[in-house]
Amino acid sequence: MRLRRAGMLLMGRKTLCQDLRGRLCSGHAHVAPQSEDNPGISSQALCRGFCSNARQSMCWWRKRMGAHSYHTTSLPAAETEHRVVDLRSDTVTRPSPEMRQAMAQAEVGDDDYGEDPTVNELQSVVADLLGKEEALFVPTATMANLIAVMCHCRRRGAQLLLGKEAHIHVFEHGGVAQVAGVHSETLQDLPDGTISLDELEHKIQRSHGSQYYPRPELICLENTHCSAGGRVLPLQYLQEVCQLAHQYGLKIHLDGARVLNAAVALGVLPSRIAQHCDSVSLCLSKGVGAPAGALLAGRREFIVEAWRVRKLLGGGMRQAGVLAAAALVGLRHVEETLRRDHNNARIFAEGVCNLGSPLCSVNPASVETNIVMMTTSASWLAPAKLCELMEAVSEEEAAATGQAASVRLFPWGEHSLRAVWHCDVSAQDTQLAGSKLRFVLDKCEREQVQVC
């Protein structure tokens, strides 16, 4: 979004500069007359000065946007013909032609008044999908999660229990503390994305009824679990957490940004997962492939309060049907899309495992949905460096593999990197990514042997 906004600004500056040059040359621009205090300046000089300032501003924007780019590595100067396979996240998708047509033709109204028919349809569809009474359309899943916490934790200083690696805790800028005034009590995440029920109950018992500890009011789960590599929470586990929460009078919110991935992996309706939770969020710009938006679902009185909190956070939108229309298109195809994504992710993971490289490995058993976490073993090959090598293209690669590919991955941790499949990645793209990884790892091994 930043890059798009910067590009629009730069185009505006260029167009204004050209327009000014034309006006000055044709004599239509207003230039102050010469006087003793104003010796005057020629139209050509004024135009040159304006254009120079515009160029300086453009350079400043390039530097600024480059410094904050989500991915900053560049291709060689002599660019080789190649295909880009973007596996950084499932948020990098572009609206399909069907989505764009639906957006252009969407029937809209003022959603802040509840009068946008396309938004209303989306909210109804998702509420039914998740087995909840109502749903609310919001700009992002981060906002949906924050609204849920604010609605469930009505007193400041209330305690929220969640995993240390939960998206809400790590990647949402501490909004539950900054905005909601809620205290997070973190628990150790297990490799499969769950948290220990014994530890959870111990934390609740320690605080429950205590005059000294914050009062526990909410448990947050994440399904699928992003930091665990897209692992799916078992239905039996969700049921046990639900029973524990109700035993002590706590609510459960499910960060279900990828809950549809979980449903497809388990072979159940999403409502089977959501039934164990008091509220659930769903991101539309991930597996659904829509350009923006999320939904928060729950009981009717909960959504009434959620509407008020959305307004407080500035999340009320007007003719939002143009976004809702794209989401409705994505939801019609989502099961087929996610099955393909999961299959492609497994094929890639098995390919990496079959390479048997001492530099990079994958545990195929941990790949349950559309996310593959890879582990690097050599101290001299950091995840960020491997990502750079995977993105760079060369004539050597084209000659060795038959087709050059710029594969974009995400450096996740000190020894790990992530690949995420989505609707814009085909089976052929998956093969290209596997071939590229083989080429890069083989080259790294040869070069390291030469150094030794």
Secondary structure, 3 states (H helix, E strand, C coil): CHHHHHHHHHHHHHHHHHHHHHHHHHCCCCCCCCCCCCCCCCHHHHHHHHHHHHHHHHHHHHHHHHHCCCCCCCCCCCCCCEEEEECCCCCCCCCCHHHHHHHHHCCCCCHHHCCCHHHHHHHHHHHHHHCCCEEEEECCHHHHHHHHHHHHCCCCCCEEEEECCCHHHHCCCCHHHHCCCCEEEEECECCCCCECHHHHHHHHHHHCCCCCCCCEEEEEEECCECCCCCECCCHHHHHHHHHHHHHCCCEEEEECCCHHHHHHHHCCCHHHHHCCCCEEEEECCCCCCCCCCEEEEECHHHHHHHHHHHHHCCCCCCCCHHHHHHHHHHHHHHHHHHHHHHHHHHHHHHHHHHHCCCCEECCHHHCCCCEEEEEECCCCCCHHHHHHHHHCCCHHHHHHHCCEEEEECEECCCCEEEEECCCCCCHHHHHHHHHHHHHHHHHHHHHHHHHC
